[in-house]
Amino acid sequence: MNVHRPHGGRIVISVAESFAIGGVASIISVSATAPLDRVRILLQCNHEINRTRLAADILHAGTDGKRQRQFKGIFDVYRKTLRSDGIVGLHRGFMVSCMGVVVYRGAYFGLYDTLRPMFLNYEGSTLILTGFLLGYVTTIVAEIISYPLDTIRRRMMMRSCEEVKYKGWVECVRYAYRNEGLLSLYGGVSINIMKGFASLPILIFYEGFKTLFTRYRLEND
């Protein structure tokens, strides 16, 4: 990693380096949590009262013709998934998950580092409100860019226990385009944008941690 010291000796990390750091960290996180994330999505839809189109993907008809819950709990999800798909079933959609988090986190931190010098001085002494607004705009842009990949990931996960499965993320996109239009990949994005406000403390923590890290590097170099 190339470390630069313009502006009075302060260490400056390039946009590409920030993108790479955020992407690698996100892939490690996805690798550890992918099976749990899949179980969470299936159970959420399994207990959904309103039978949406996506929730219906994991419900099946009983002998009386009514929709019944397919899973009874966390361990039941694991048992049925391993029985029908093996260990691969727990990681279905893993590649598109990695693509999604790399795009999101890369844009999240990379865009923030790009815009930060334009709105905040290097000591971060401007109004806190400016920092929050910058963080929120960054979150919205990153969410819009990466949201279609998140939709594909969820659809592939929910299809994994069905007899008819997507062969890959490309087929999932093709199916959505032909039957629902590309805008269907953005279904629910407005809710995620509002939820993104809760992610702002992450940026504040990130900024504080980076400041401490660069200060430590300066003192020890």
Order of alpha helices (4+ residues) and beta strands (2+ residues): alpha-alpha-beta-beta-alpha-alpha-alpha-alpha-alpha-alpha
